[in-house]
Amino acid sequence: MPWFIRRKKNITTPTESKKDVQKGLWYKSPTGKIIETEELRANSYVSPEDDHHVQIGSNEYFEILFDEGKYTELDANVESKDPLNWTDTQPYKDRLKSIKKKTGLVDSIRTGAGNVEGREIVISCMDFKFIGGSLGSVMGEKISRAIDYCIKNKVPYVIITQSGGARMMEAAISLMQLAKVEAKLVQLADHQIPYITILTNPSFGGITASFGSIGDVIMAEPGALIGFAGPRVIKETIGRDLPEGFQTSEFLLEKGFVDMIVHRKKMKGKLKEVVDMLMPIK
């Protein structure tokens, strides 16, 4: 009989179960430090111990960037369907139903229109927790509609990337969104409206290879992993060891792939500064 089983009542009552600490109250940093989640939130979800930028979603980015966290969500009811009747380990329809219930999201991107330090800006932000932030027909459609809104209202456009790439359950329909979005961005450029991308961790696949990499200004968060294929695949393909820090935002800044690395706590001010530079208020 284990020594820690109590045999009598009250303090000697057998310990059969214990209460768990409520989830979400603490965060453990990569260096092992324990931080209160409220402290983390107050620090723009950046670990104060090691400056690690914690992966967050659209709700948190909107809270950080928009004045007082206030914005109007555009096209909130555009949802994914199952045009190919896809089935792998489970039917795509069932996967969508499950992930919508789990995350409270309807797809992997949300668009908000609001003020950033008093300047109206439209921001589309991806959510990695929705099937890896994957690109599907809804993402392409929401971005296209956001661009139409920006053209109509002469408002700068920002995309925050956080994705593993195209959504395989929509196959060619997913890949078609790359061309669709790029065509809409040409229209945005024709109207001389700025397009800014913010690459966060992780940003991979077709998104990085297309509209994620053609912003008028390309920003990135510190330490973000950015690329097309993963380092293991690249190493096996070329048969060579990869440089230290390969695919980090710092490495890509050195190689000229990104224009600037911006700390999340300074992102709001820098975004306003860049927008004012590209599109001065007349």
Residue frames relative to the residue before (quaternion, step in Angstrom):
aa qw qx qy qz dx dy dz
M 1.0000 0.0000 0.0000 0.0000 0.00 0.00 0.00
P 0.4863 -0.6708 0.4648 0.3122 3.64 -0.77 0.93
W 0.5573 -0.6581 0.4090 0.2983 3.54 -1.01 0.84
F 0.6999 0.5083 -0.2787 0.4173 3.60 1.12 -0.62
I 0.5103 0.6201 -0.4524 0.3878 3.62 1.17 0.10
R 0.3170 -0.7623 0.5369 0.1736 3.57 -0.69 1.09
R 0.3236 -0.8019 0.4827 0.1387 3.56 -0.96 0.87
K 0.7490 0.3664 -0.2134 0.5091 3.60 1.15 -0.44
K 0.6776 -0.4945 0.3611 0.4073 3.55 -1.31 0.14
N 0.7725 0.3251 -0.2758 0.4706 3.53 -1.38 0.20
I 0.8462 -0.0671 0.0375 0.5273 3.63 -0.71 -0.99
T 0.6884 0.4388 -0.2901 0.4995 3.60 1.23 -0.20
T 0.3774 0.7202 -0.4901 0.3141 3.59 1.26 0.36
P 0.5612 -0.6194 0.4177 0.3562 3.65 -0.91 0.83
T 0.3583 -0.7241 0.5519 0.2068 3.58 -0.96 0.90
E 0.0420 -0.8358 0.5470 -0.0217 3.58 -0.17 1.27
S 0.7993 0.0097 0.0085 0.6008 3.58 1.14 -0.55
K 0.1792 -0.7666 0.6037 0.1255 3.55 -1.27 0.34
K 0.5033 -0.6429 0.4840 0.3148 3.54 -1.19 0.51
D 0.3452 -0.7283 0.5560 0.2033 3.54 -0.93 0.94
V 0.5164 -0.5972 0.5070 0.3458 3.54 -1.19 0.60
Q 0.5496 -0.6331 0.4295 0.3356 3.58 -0.88 0.90
K 0.4641 -0.6996 0.4741 0.2655 3.54 -0.84 1.02
G 0.7455 0.4176 -0.2967 0.4264 3.55 -1.18 0.59
L 0.5763 0.6105 -0.3815 0.3868 3.59 1.23 -0.05
W 0.7915 0.2245 -0.0884 0.5615 3.54 1.19 -0.57
Y 0.1497 -0.7555 0.6286 0.1079 3.53 -1.29 0.48
K 0.2433 -0.7593 0.5881 0.1355 3.55 -0.98 0.90
S 0.3417 -0.7622 0.5181 0.1842 3.58 -0.58 1.18
P 0.6723 -0.4969 0.3509 0.4218 3.63 -1.20 0.31
T 0.6823 0.4614 -0.2925 0.4858 3.60 1.16 -0.49
G 0.6161 -0.5977 0.3254 0.3966 3.57 1.29 0.14
K 0.4914 0.6607 -0.4345 0.3649 3.59 1.25 0.04
I 0.3170 -0.7374 0.5691 0.1786 3.56 -1.09 0.79
I 0.0424 -0.8104 0.5827 -0.0437 3.55 -0.76 1.13
E 0.4771 -0.6406 0.5134 0.3139 3.57 -1.02 0.74
T 0.5258 -0.6636 0.4295 0.3142 3.57 -0.90 0.90
E 0.6125 0.5378 -0.3597 0.4541 3.59 1.08 -0.59
E 0.6290 0.5119 -0.3263 0.4856 3.58 1.08 -0.72
L 0.6387 0.5258 -0.3168 0.4639 3.56 1.03 -0.82
R 0.6505 0.5159 -0.3070 0.4653 3.56 0.96 -0.88
A 0.6637 0.5094 -0.2985 0.4592 3.57 0.95 -0.88
N 0.7047 0.4145 -0.2460 0.5207 3.58 1.23 -0.47
S 0.5600 -0.6362 0.3619 0.3882 3.59 1.19 0.62
Y 0.5914 -0.6075 0.3415 0.4058 3.58 1.11 0.77
V 0.4806 0.5916 -0.4749 0.4399 3.54 1.00 0.96
S 0.4460 -0.7063 0.4811 0.2661 3.56 -0.71 1.07
P 0.3784 -0.7597 0.4766 0.2290 3.64 -0.54 1.08
E 0.6139 0.5781 -0.3471 0.4105 3.59 1.18 -0.48
D 0.8355 0.1130 -0.0126 0.5375 3.59 0.88 -0.92
D 0.4632 -0.7093 0.4177 0.3284 3.61 1.32 0.16
H 0.3286 0.7490 -0.5057 0.2744 3.58 1.18 0.50
H 0.3178 -0.7410 0.5644 0.1771 3.59 -0.84 1.02
V 0.2920 -0.7820 0.5305 0.1474 3.55 -0.31 1.29
Q 0.4989 -0.6513 0.4767 0.3157 3.57 -0.99 0.82
I 0.0086 0.7961 -0.6031 0.0493 3.56 -0.78 1.07
G 0.4531 -0.7035 0.4859 0.2523 3.56 -1.28 0.21
S 0.7915 -0.3427 0.2249 0.4534 3.54 -1.33 -0.14
N 0.6297 0.5498 -0.3502 0.4226 3.59 0.94 -0.80
E 0.6872 0.4782 -0.2770 0.4716 3.57 0.96 -0.91
Y 0.6465 0.5096 -0.3271 0.4641 3.61 0.96 -0.80
F 0.6467 0.5075 -0.3220 0.4697 3.59 0.96 -0.82
E 0.6289 0.5383 -0.3242 0.4577 3.57 1.04 -0.79
I 0.6858 0.4845 -0.2731 0.4694 3.57 1.02 -0.83
L 0.7827 0.4113 -0.1891 0.4271 3.57 0.79 -1.04
F 0.7145 0.4313 -0.2756 0.4770 3.60 0.88 -0.80
D 0.5852 -0.5917 0.4301 0.3499 3.55 -1.07 0.80
E 0.8466 -0.0127 -0.0648 0.5281 3.54 -0.79 1.17
G 0.5589 -0.6366 0.3723 0.3792 3.58 1.25 0.39
K 0.5177 0.6560 -0.4010 0.3753 3.57 1.26 0.34
Y 0.1761 0.7695 -0.5943 0.1541 3.57 -0.93 0.94
T 0.3629 -0.6821 0.5805 0.2570 3.53 -1.34 0.22
E 0.3119 -0.7564 0.5412 0.1941 3.58 -0.68 1.04
L 0.2663 -0.7692 0.5665 0.1285 3.56 -0.88 1.02
D 0.8645 0.0596 -0.0518 0.4963 3.57 -1.11 0.78
A 0.1340 0.8509 -0.4964 0.1077 3.56 1.00 0.87
N 0.7293 0.4592 -0.2414 0.4460 3.60 1.11 -0.58
V 0.4528 0.6567 -0.4756 0.3708 3.60 1.24 0.26
E 0.0121 -0.8420 0.5360 -0.0598 3.59 -0.46 1.23
S 0.5903 -0.5809 0.4405 0.3466 3.54 -1.28 0.48
K 0.1642 -0.7396 0.6441 0.1056 3.53 -1.23 0.66
D 0.4422 -0.6675 0.5255 0.2876 3.55 -1.29 -0.23
P 0.0817 -0.8642 0.4944 0.0453 3.60 0.50 1.17
L 0.7466 0.3990 -0.2174 0.4859 3.61 1.12 -0.56
N 0.3536 -0.7353 0.4910 0.3053 3.60 1.30 -0.04
W 0.1361 0.8520 -0.4877 0.1331 3.53 0.99 0.98
T 0.0268 0.7696 -0.6377 0.0169 3.53 -1.15 0.78
D 0.0049 0.7551 -0.6554 -0.0177 3.57 -0.94 0.89
T 0.8051 -0.0029 0.0200 0.5928 3.62 -0.23 -1.16
Q 0.7695 -0.0145 -0.0224 0.6381 3.54 1.32 -0.30
P 0.6257 -0.5334 0.3873 0.4171 3.61 -1.14 0.41
Y 0.5766 -0.6075 0.4310 0.3357 3.56 -1.06 0.82
K 0.6160 0.5589 -0.3456 0.4346 3.59 1.02 -0.78
D 0.6710 0.4861 -0.2908 0.4784 3.57 0.99 -0.87
R 0.6255 0.5378 -0.3355 0.4550 3.58 1.04 -0.78
L 0.6553 0.5117 -0.3062 0.4637 3.57 0.95 -0.89
K 0.6481 0.5244 -0.3149 0.4536 3.56 0.93 -0.90
S 0.6763 0.5057 -0.2817 0.4556 3.56 0.95 -0.93
I 0.7086 0.4607 -0.2726 0.4598 3.60 0.84 -0.97
K 0.6031 0.5444 -0.3573 0.4607 3.60 1.10 -0.58
K 0.6643 0.4955 -0.2932 0.4767 3.55 0.99 -0.85
K 0.6805 0.5113 -0.2835 0.4417 3.56 0.97 -0.88
T 0.7926 0.3418 -0.1561 0.4802 3.59 0.89 -0.95
G 0.3766 -0.7169 0.4986 0.3090 3.58 1.11 -0.58
L 0.5779 0.5621 -0.3685 0.4629 3.56 1.32 0.23
V 0.3840 -0.7135 0.5287 0.2529 3.57 -1.21 0.41
D 0.7886 -0.0523 -0.0065 0.6127 3.59 1.27 -0.23
S 0.7053 -0.5221 0.3213 0.3559 3.54 -1.35 -0.01
I 0.7547 0.2686 -0.2075 0.5615 3.61 1.20 0.24
R 0.0916 -0.7607 0.6398 0.0593 3.55 -1.19 0.68
T 0.2106 -0.7736 0.5868 0.1136 3.57 -1.13 0.66
G 0.0571 -0.7986 0.5992 0.0062 3.53 -0.90 1.00
A 0.1660 -0.7543 0.6264 0.1053 3.56 -1.11 0.72
G 0.2939 0.7534 -0.5404 0.2325 3.54 -0.72 1.08
N 0.6051 -0.5649 0.4203 0.3716 3.56 -1.28 -0.21
V 0.1275 -0.7452 0.6510 0.0683 3.53 -1.11 0.84
E 0.7954 -0.1799 0.0356 0.5777 3.56 -0.21 1.33
G 0.7631 -0.4034 0.1809 0.4713 3.53 0.92 1.01
R 0.6554 0.4899 -0.3119 0.4829 3.61 1.25 -0.19
E 0.4009 -0.7243 0.5037 0.2469 3.60 -0.70 1.06
I 0.0687 0.7809 -0.6116 0.1072 3.55 -0.84 1.08
V 0.2665 -0.7231 0.6103 0.1834 3.56 -1.18 0.61
I 0.0617 -0.8066 0.5877 -0.0116 3.56 -0.81 1.05
S 0.1176 -0.7471 0.6502 0.0731 3.56 -0.94 0.96
C 0.0440 -0.8200 0.5700 -0.0284 3.57 -0.70 1.09
M 0.3591 -0.7389 0.5373 0.1910 3.55 -0.90 0.98
D 0.2429 -0.7441 0.6068 0.1381 3.53 -1.27 0.57
F 0.3521 -0.7726 0.4921 0.1922 3.57 -0.44 1.22
K 0.6306 0.5653 -0.3437 0.4059 3.59 1.09 -0.62
F 0.6425 0.4581 -0.3355 0.5146 3.60 1.25 -0.13
I 0.7889 -0.3063 0.1327 0.5160 3.57 -0.07 1.38
G 0.7110 -0.4998 0.2620 0.4197 3.55 0.79 1.06
G 0.5757 -0.6069 0.3803 0.3946 3.59 1.12 0.58
S 0.2787 0.8304 -0.4528 0.1664 3.55 1.26 0.42
L 0.4867 -0.6665 0.5023 0.2581 3.51 -1.23 0.72
G 0.0970 0.7752 -0.6177 0.0902 3.53 -0.76 1.12
S 0.7732 -0.3550 0.2455 0.4647 3.54 -1.30 -0.16
V 0.6418 0.5316 -0.3316 0.4422 3.60 1.04 -0.71
M 0.6355 0.5199 -0.3414 0.4574 3.59 0.94 -0.80
G 0.6612 0.5080 -0.3070 0.4589 3.58 0.90 -0.89
E 0.6735 0.4978 -0.2898 0.4632 3.55 0.99 -0.87
K 0.6669 0.5009 -0.3105 0.4559 3.59 0.93 -0.85
I 0.6391 0.5074 -0.3289 0.4753 3.58 0.99 -0.76
S 0.6446 0.5282 -0.3177 0.4523 3.58 0.95 -0.88
R 0.6740 0.4822 -0.2905 0.4783 3.58 0.93 -0.87
A 0.6184 0.5381 -0.3409 0.4601 3.58 1.07 -0.71
I 0.6387 0.5162 -0.3178 0.4739 3.57 1.02 -0.81
D 0.6268 0.5264 -0.3337 0.4675 3.60 0.98 -0.80
Y 0.6392 0.5192 -0.3162 0.4710 3.58 1.02 -0.84
C 0.6642 0.5107 -0.3042 0.4533 3.59 0.94 -0.87
I 0.6472 0.5102 -0.3168 0.4695 3.56 1.00 -0.81
K 0.6687 0.5136 -0.2976 0.4477 3.57 0.91 -0.94
N 0.7965 0.3128 -0.1369 0.4991 3.57 0.94 -0.93
K 0.3790 -0.7539 0.4585 0.2790 3.58 1.37 0.09
V 0.3872 0.7107 -0.4652 0.3586 3.52 0.86 1.13
P 0.5030 -0.6504 0.4730 0.3167 3.64 -0.93 0.83
Y 0.2595 -0.7831 0.5543 0.1107 3.55 -1.15 0.70
V 0.0806 -0.7916 0.6058 -0.0006 3.56 -0.99 0.96
I 0.0844 -0.7618 0.6384 0.0701 3.56 -1.07 0.78
I 0.1810 -0.7468 0.6324 0.0982 3.55 -0.95 0.98
T 0.1986 -0.8178 0.5329 0.0881 3.58 -0.46 1.21
Q 0.1547 0.7317 -0.6513 0.1283 3.52 -1.19 0.78
S 0.3834 0.7480 -0.4212 0.3407 3.54 0.28 1.27
G 0.3901 -0.6935 0.5542 0.2443 3.51 -1.29 0.47
G 0.7078 -0.4399 0.2644 0.4853 3.60 1.26 -0.06
A 0.7969 -0.2972 0.2243 0.4756 3.55 -1.24 -0.49
R 0.4473 -0.6806 0.5163 0.2648 3.57 -1.18 0.60
M 0.3809 -0.7758 0.4573 0.2097 3.55 -0.35 1.27
M 0.6152 0.5786 -0.3528 0.4029 3.61 1.09 -0.60
E 0.7170 0.3640 -0.2547 0.5372 3.58 1.30 -0.17
A 0.3269 -0.8200 0.4419 0.1597 3.54 1.36 0.28
A 0.8582 -0.0376 0.0439 0.5101 3.59 -0.86 -0.99
I 0.5761 0.5855 -0.3762 0.4286 3.57 1.14 -0.59
S 0.6270 0.5262 -0.3249 0.4738 3.56 1.09 -0.74
L 0.6870 0.4896 -0.2911 0.4511 3.59 0.82 -0.96
M 0.5922 0.5812 -0.3611 0.4256 3.58 1.10 -0.61
Q 0.5861 0.6016 -0.3707 0.3964 3.58 1.14 -0.56
L 0.5680 0.5988 -0.3813 0.4165 3.59 1.14 -0.56
A 0.6903 0.4575 -0.2698 0.4914 3.56 0.89 -0.95
K 0.6256 0.5576 -0.3267 0.4370 3.55 1.04 -0.84
V 0.6922 0.4728 -0.2745 0.4712 3.57 0.87 -0.98
E 0.6484 0.5165 -0.3274 0.4535 3.58 0.92 -0.86
A 0.6352 0.5245 -0.3302 0.4608 3.60 1.01 -0.77
K 0.6612 0.4944 -0.3054 0.4745 3.59 1.01 -0.79
L 0.6330 0.5330 -0.3323 0.4525 3.59 1.07 -0.69
V 0.5724 0.5575 -0.3760 0.4693 3.58 1.17 -0.52
Q 0.6373 0.5158 -0.3235 0.4724 3.59 1.00 -0.80
L 0.6265 0.5356 -0.3317 0.4589 3.57 1.02 -0.80
A 0.6625 0.5035 -0.2922 0.4714 3.56 0.98 -0.91
D 0.6247 0.5520 -0.3354 0.4388 3.59 1.02 -0.79
H 0.7075 0.4138 -0.2467 0.5171 3.58 1.17 -0.60
Q 0.4321 -0.7434 0.4198 0.2904 3.58 1.35 0.26
I 0.4045 0.6793 -0.4917 0.3648 3.52 0.98 0.97
P 0.4749 -0.7132 0.4367 0.2742 3.62 -0.70 1.04
Y 0.1121 -0.7523 0.6467 0.0581 3.52 -1.23 0.72
I 0.0378 -0.8151 0.5763 -0.0449 3.56 -0.57 1.20
T 0.1548 -0.7800 0.5983 0.0979 3.56 -0.98 0.83
I 0.1443 -0.7501 0.6405 0.0793 3.53 -1.15 0.77
L 0.1769 -0.8093 0.5560 0.0673 3.58 -0.39 1.25
T 0.0454 -0.8046 0.5920 -0.0113 3.56 -0.68 1.12
N 0.6144 -0.5860 0.4028 0.3419 3.55 -1.30 0.17
P 0.6178 -0.3898 -0.6813 0.0462 1.54 -1.32 2.18
S 0.1630 -0.7509 0.6272 0.1275 3.57 -1.24 0.45
F 0.1819 0.8065 -0.5306 0.1869 3.56 -0.22 1.30
G 0.7486 0.4475 -0.2955 0.3899 3.51 -1.39 0.08
G 0.8405 -0.2415 0.1646 0.4562 3.50 -1.31 -0.47
I 0.5830 0.5801 -0.3811 0.4224 3.59 1.10 -0.55
T 0.6727 0.4676 -0.2890 0.4953 3.57 0.94 -0.89
A 0.6861 0.4927 -0.2797 0.4564 3.58 1.05 -0.77
S 0.7598 0.3149 -0.1976 0.5334 3.60 1.20 -0.17
F 0.8786 0.0428 -0.0420 0.4737 3.59 -0.63 -1.08
G 0.5707 0.5891 -0.3962 0.4126 3.61 1.17 -0.24
S 0.7551 0.4084 -0.1852 0.4783 3.56 1.21 -0.54
I 0.6862 0.4934 -0.2862 0.4514 3.59 1.20 0.12
G 0.2880 0.7657 -0.5234 0.2384 3.57 1.12 0.55
D 0.5942 -0.5347 0.4473 0.4011 3.56 -1.21 0.42
V 0.7462 0.0371 -0.0347 0.6638 3.52 1.23 -0.67
I 0.1682 -0.7866 0.5897 0.0723 3.56 -0.88 1.00
M 0.0993 -0.7878 0.6075 0.0195 3.54 -0.61 1.19
A 0.0667 -0.7766 0.6225 0.0697 3.55 -1.30 0.28
E 0.4498 -0.6590 0.5251 0.2961 3.53 -1.17 0.55
P 0.6149 -0.5583 0.3974 0.3903 3.61 -1.13 0.51
G 0.8494 0.1974 -0.1430 0.4680 3.54 -1.04 0.83
A 0.4291 0.7100 -0.4680 0.3046 3.61 1.22 0.09
L 0.3302 -0.7110 0.5821 0.2158 3.58 -1.09 0.73
I 0.0102 0.8113 -0.5760 0.0996 3.53 -0.65 1.20
G 0.3652 0.7306 -0.5236 0.2422 3.59 -0.86 0.88
F 0.5581 -0.5622 0.4657 0.3945 3.53 -1.30 -0.32
A 0.7796 0.0768 -0.0259 0.6210 3.58 0.58 -1.15
G 0.6014 -0.5761 0.4182 0.3626 3.55 -1.25 0.38
P 0.6711 -0.5338 0.3363 0.3894 3.60 -1.19 0.47
R 0.6216 0.5458 -0.3557 0.4350 3.61 1.01 -0.68
V 0.6592 0.5027 -0.3036 0.4697 3.58 0.95 -0.91
I 0.6610 0.5092 -0.3085 0.4567 3.58 0.92 -0.89
K 0.6550 0.5216 -0.3118 0.4492 3.56 0.93 -0.91
E 0.6736 0.4848 -0.2914 0.4758 3.58 0.96 -0.86
T 0.6504 0.5318 -0.3156 0.4411 3.58 1.07 -0.71
I 0.7808 0.3312 -0.1783 0.4988 3.58 0.82 -0.98
G 0.3715 -0.7675 0.4597 0.2482 3.58 1.26 -0.23
R 0.6415 0.4892 -0.3339 0.4875 3.58 1.10 0.64
D 0.5394 -0.5876 0.4831 0.3610 3.55 -1.23 0.46
L 0.4035 -0.7267 0.5100 0.2214 3.55 -1.08 0.76
P 0.6034 -0.5790 0.3994 0.3757 3.60 -1.09 0.62
E 0.5964 -0.5610 0.4325 0.3775 3.57 -1.19 0.49
G 0.8125 0.2214 -0.1864 0.5060 3.54 -0.93 0.92
F 0.2881 0.7925 -0.4925 0.2153 3.59 1.31 0.19
Q 0.8455 0.1604 -0.1803 0.4763 3.56 -1.02 0.99
T 0.5023 0.5931 -0.4711 0.4171 3.60 1.14 0.28
S 0.6333 -0.5429 0.3821 0.3977 3.57 -1.18 0.48
E 0.6182 0.5490 -0.3448 0.4443 3.61 1.08 -0.68
F 0.6434 0.5131 -0.3075 0.4776 3.58 1.02 -0.83
L 0.6965 0.4802 -0.2695 0.4602 3.57 0.95 -0.92
L 0.5853 0.5438 -0.3713 0.4732 3.58 1.15 -0.51
E 0.6461 0.5276 -0.3081 0.4575 3.56 0.97 -0.87
K 0.7262 0.4220 -0.2304 0.4915 3.58 1.06 -0.78
G 0.5584 -0.6530 0.3678 0.3556 3.59 1.26 0.04
F 0.4386 0.7103 -0.4547 0.3104 3.58 1.24 0.23
V 0.7625 0.1910 -0.1294 0.6044 3.58 1.12 -0.66
D 0.5042 -0.6835 0.4513 0.2736 3.55 -1.16 0.62
M 0.8069 -0.0788 0.0795 0.5799 3.57 1.03 -0.70
I 0.2873 -0.6973 0.6238 0.2052 3.52 -1.27 0.53
V 0.0653 -0.8174 0.5722 -0.0169 3.55 -0.71 1.10
H 0.4394 -0.6795 0.5296 0.2546 3.54 -0.85 1.03
R 0.5857 -0.6245 0.3868 0.3425 3.56 -0.96 0.87
K 0.6497 0.5261 -0.3215 0.4447 3.59 1.02 -0.72
K 0.7231 0.3943 -0.2305 0.5183 3.59 1.23 -0.43
M 0.4165 0.7555 -0.4378 0.2530 3.56 1.32 -0.12
K 0.6464 0.5429 -0.3331 0.4201 3.59 0.88 -0.88
G 0.6979 0.4673 -0.2735 0.4688 3.58 0.83 -0.98
K 0.6612 0.5049 -0.3066 0.4626 3.57 0.97 -0.84
L 0.6246 0.5401 -0.3373 0.4521 3.58 1.02 -0.76
K 0.6537 0.4966 -0.3062 0.4820 3.57 0.94 -0.87
E 0.6433 0.5356 -0.3174 0.4456 3.59 0.97 -0.86
V 0.6787 0.4870 -0.2866 0.4691 3.58 0.92 -0.93
V 0.6439 0.5209 -0.3197 0.4603 3.59 0.96 -0.87
D 0.6672 0.4985 -0.3064 0.4610 3.60 0.91 -0.84
M 0.6344 0.5253 -0.3218 0.4669 3.56 1.13 -0.68
L 0.7300 0.4354 -0.2397 0.4691 3.58 0.93 -0.93
M 0.8076 0.1054 -0.0216 0.5799 3.57 1.08 -0.71
P 0.1202 -0.8289 0.5432 0.0583 3.59 0.36 1.21
I 0.4805 -0.6524 0.5048 0.2979 3.53 -1.11 0.73
K 0.2939 -0.7810 0.5286 0.1555 3.58 -0.71 1.06
